Amino acid sequence: LRQTIASATSAIKSVFGQEKNPQDAADKLEKLRERMIKVRDLFRDTDSTEFVIVTIPTVMAVNESSRLSASLKKENVPVKRLIVNQILPPSASDCKFCAMKRKDQTRALDVIQSDPELSSLSMIQAPLVDVEIRGVPALKFL
């Protein structure tokens, strides 16, 4: 395997004119492989990790989240929760744009409820706020 990796790496590096020591390249690839295995195992460890899918309420984003859920399931990465971010808050006086946006969001939420990959997840709806949620204090506030 090392020889195969070294040969492949050497070939790739020679294309870009950066060929150095093939053994160094093979060692780097082997270390990367070992780190990727550790990451995979960490994602699968339910005692220390939770993978939460976060999406926005558009049909396209929900479809992408469904594909992500299916891919994670295939890799045995457990997912229990889905956060739907940027939900418009209730309003007594909807402008035409807001009414259309609310309708689109409702349709996206309906897609989640009927999607075989997402419907079994615990869904958390996070409201649209007027500032970007960034950092631990903002997340705690949300």
C-alpha positions in Angstrom: 0.0 0.0 0.0 2.8 2.4 0.9 4.5 1.7 -2.4 1.2 2.3 -4.3 0.7 5.6 -2.4 4.3 6.6 -3.0 4.0 5.9 -6.7 0.7 7.7 -7.0 1.9 10.7 -5.0 5.1 10.8 -7.0 3.1 10.9 -10.2 0.8 13.6 -9.0 3.7 15.7 -7.7 5.7 15.3 -11.0 2.7 16.7 -12.9 2.9 19.8 -10.7 6.7 19.9 -10.8 6.9 19.4 -7.0 8.3 15.9 -6.7 10.5 15.5 -3.7 11.0 12.4 -1.6 8.3 9.9 -2.5 8.6 8.3 1.0 7.9 11.6 2.7 4.8 12.0 0.6 3.6 8.5 1.4 4.2 9.1 5.1 2.1 12.2 5.0 -0.7 10.4 3.2 -0.5 7.6 5.7 -0.7 10.1 8.6 -3.7 11.8 6.9 -5.4 8.4 6.6 -4.9 7.7 10.2 -6.3 11.1 11.2 -9.3 10.5 9.0 -10.0 7.2 10.6 -9.9 8.9 14.0 -12.3 11.6 12.8 -14.6 8.9 11.5 -14.6 7.0 14.8 -15.2 10.3 16.7 -18.3 11.0 14.5 -19.6 7.6 15.3 -19.0 7.8 19.1 -22.3 8.8 20.6 -20.7 9.3 24.0 -18.6 12.2 22.9 -20.1 13.6 19.7 -23.5 14.7 18.4 -23.9 15.5 14.8 -26.7 18.1 14.3 -27.9 19.0 10.9 -28.7 22.7 10.5 -30.7 24.0 7.6 -32.8 26.9 6.5 -36.5 26.7 5.5 -36.2 26.5 1.8 -37.0 23.4 -0.3 -33.6 23.3 -1.8 -31.8 23.5 1.5 -34.1 20.8 3.0 -33.4 18.5 0.1 -29.6 19.0 0.6 -30.1 18.2 4.3 -32.0 15.0 3.4 -29.1 13.9 1.3 -26.7 14.7 4.1 -28.7 12.7 6.5 -28.8 9.7 4.2 -25.0 10.0 3.7 -24.4 10.2 7.4 -26.6 7.2 8.0 -24.7 5.2 5.4 -21.5 6.0 7.3 -23.1 5.0 10.6 -22.9 8.6 11.9 -25.9 9.0 14.3 -28.0 12.1 13.9 -30.9 12.9 16.2 -31.7 16.5 15.7 -32.4 19.0 12.9 -32.3 22.7 13.5 -34.2 24.8 11.0 -32.8 28.3 11.2 -34.2 31.7 10.2 -37.9 31.0 10.7 -39.8 34.2 10.3 -41.4 35.2 13.6 -45.2 35.6 13.7 -46.5 39.0 12.5 -49.9 40.7 12.7 -49.2 42.8 9.6 -47.5 40.8 6.9 -46.1 42.7 3.9 -46.6 40.9 0.6 -42.9 39.7 0.6 -43.2 38.4 4.2 -46.4 36.5 3.4 -44.8 34.8 0.4 -41.7 34.0 2.4 -43.8 32.5 5.2 -45.7 30.4 2.6 -42.3 29.1 1.2 -41.1 28.3 4.7 -44.3 26.5 5.5 -43.9 24.4 2.4 -40.2 23.6 3.3 -41.3 22.6 6.8 -44.0 20.3 5.2 -41.3 18.7 3.1 -39.3 18.0 6.3 -42.3 16.3 7.9 -42.8 14.0 4.9 -39.2 13.3 4.2 -38.1 9.8 5.2 -34.6 10.9 6.2 -35.6 14.0 8.2 -39.1 13.3 9.6 -37.7 11.0 12.4 -35.3 13.7 13.7 -36.2 16.0 16.5 -36.8 19.3 14.8 -35.9 22.6 16.5 -37.1 25.8 14.9 -34.8 28.8 15.4 -36.3 32.2 14.6 -34.8 34.7 12.2 -33.1 37.4 14.2 -31.8 40.8 13.3 -28.1 40.0 14.1 -25.8 37.2 13.0 -25.6 34.4 15.6 -21.9 34.0 16.0 -19.9 32.7 19.0 -20.8 31.0 22.2 -22.6 33.9 23.9 -24.9 34.4 20.9 -25.6 30.7 20.7 -26.5 30.7 24.4 -28.8 33.6 23.8 -30.5 31.8 21.0 
